Amino acid sequence: MRAVIQRVSQAAVTVDGEVVAAIDRGFLVLLGITHSDTPAQAEWLARKIVGLRLFEDAQGLTNLGLEDVGGALLVVSQFTLYADAAKGRRPSFIAAAPPGQAEPLVERFVAAARAAGARVATGVFRAHMQVALVNDGPVTLILEH
């Protein structure tokens, strides 16, 4: 399981011209699932991300988490995080889990993040989405589990 986490001042997902999810301050999480991922990994990664301290305190140190700043998560499933472009010019996506396996794990991730106390908005699984964000910092992390 692979996640790209971006600290944002705002982020939104649009599908077919309609905004389906939006947050202000928080984390945009692009979430990729591979064949060997498990529900336990989804839960661990969700708790890890919810607990990250990536917001600055009064001294300018990254000591504050989502709860401290009233932040939220915007979770967007993104199978292209498992693209392999080592050969040729067209990436292979064979390492990405098929939709029937990936969708329940994305849902488990979202449920675990909510259980950990986060407000969570989501994109639409398998939809063509436009994701808009203002990366604050910029701060971007990649986590795998």
N, C-alpha and C positions, 0 to 999 in steps of 0.2 A: 504494500500500500504506500502510495507516494502522495505527498501534499505540498503544494506551493502556497505559502501563507504570506499575504501582503497586508501590512498595516495600512488602513485606509481612513480618510476623513469622510468618504462616502463611496458607495458602490451600488450598482443596480444591474438587473438582468431584464432584458426585453426579449419577448418572443412574439413574432407576427405583429410587430408595432405596438405591443402592449407591455408596460412595465409589470412584470410578474413578481418581482422581489426587489427590495431596496433596503439598505441600512445607511446610517450615518457612521459615526466613529466605530471602528472595530476591525475585524479581519475578513478579507476575502480569502476563502479557502478553495483552491482548485484541487480536486481530489481524484486520483487515479487508482484503479483497482487492477491487480494482476491475478493470474490463475491460482496462485497458492495462498491468497489472502483469506483470513478467517474472521468470524465475528469478534473474537477476542482481540485481534489486531485493530479492528475498527473501533472498538470501545477504548482500547489503550490510547490510540492516536487522538481520538476525540478528547479524552480527558487531558492529554498532554497539551493539545492546542488551546483548550479552554483555560488551562493554567498558565500559559505563557505570559511572561511579564515583558511586554514590548512597548509600553507607553512610558513617557518621561514623567518623573516626579518634579517637585519644585527645584531640585538641584540639577535637573537635566539628565538624570540617570534613568535607565530603563528598569524601573522598579515596580511599575503599576501594571495590573492585568485588566482583562475585560471588565470584571466586576467593579474594580476600583474606578473606572472611567465611565461606567454605564454603557459599555460597548456591546456589540452584537457580532454574530458570524453570518456571512453570506457564503453558503456552500454550493459549489458548482461542480458537478461530475465532469471529468475531462479525461476521456480514454487516451487522448493524444500524449499524455504524460508518459505513456509507455511506448512511444514511437521509437523505432530504431532506424536511424538514417545513416548508418555506417557504410552501407553499400548503395551505389546508385544514387539517383536523385529523388526517387519516390520512397518515402518512409514506409516501413512495415509496421503494422499495428498488432502483430500476432501475440505480443506479450501482454496486451490488454485483455482483461477478462471479458467474456461475452456478456451481452446485456442481462441475460437471465441470472447470471452469477453476480454481476456487478451491482445491479440495482438494489437487491436486498442488503448488500454490504454498505452502500451509500446510505440507505435508510437506517441501518443499525448505527452508523457513524452519527447521523443527525439525532437519533433518539438518545444516544449516549451523551452527546454535547448538551442536549436539553436537560438530561438527568443530572449533568454536572453543573447546571445552573445558568447556562448560556441562553440568550435569546437567539434563535436561529431562523434565518430566511434561506430559501433554497431556489436554485434554478429548476428547470424542468428536464427530467432525465430524458435523453435521446432527442431533445428538441434542438433546432438550430437557434442558438442564443447569441445575442449581442450583450457583451459584458462591458460596462463602463465603470471606471474607478478613478479615484484620485488617491494615488499611493502617497502616504504621508511619511516623508523622510528623505528618500524612499527607504522603506524597510521591507525586505523580502527574505523569507527563509524557505528552505526545502527540508522536509522531514520524511523519513522512510521508516517503515516498521513491517 
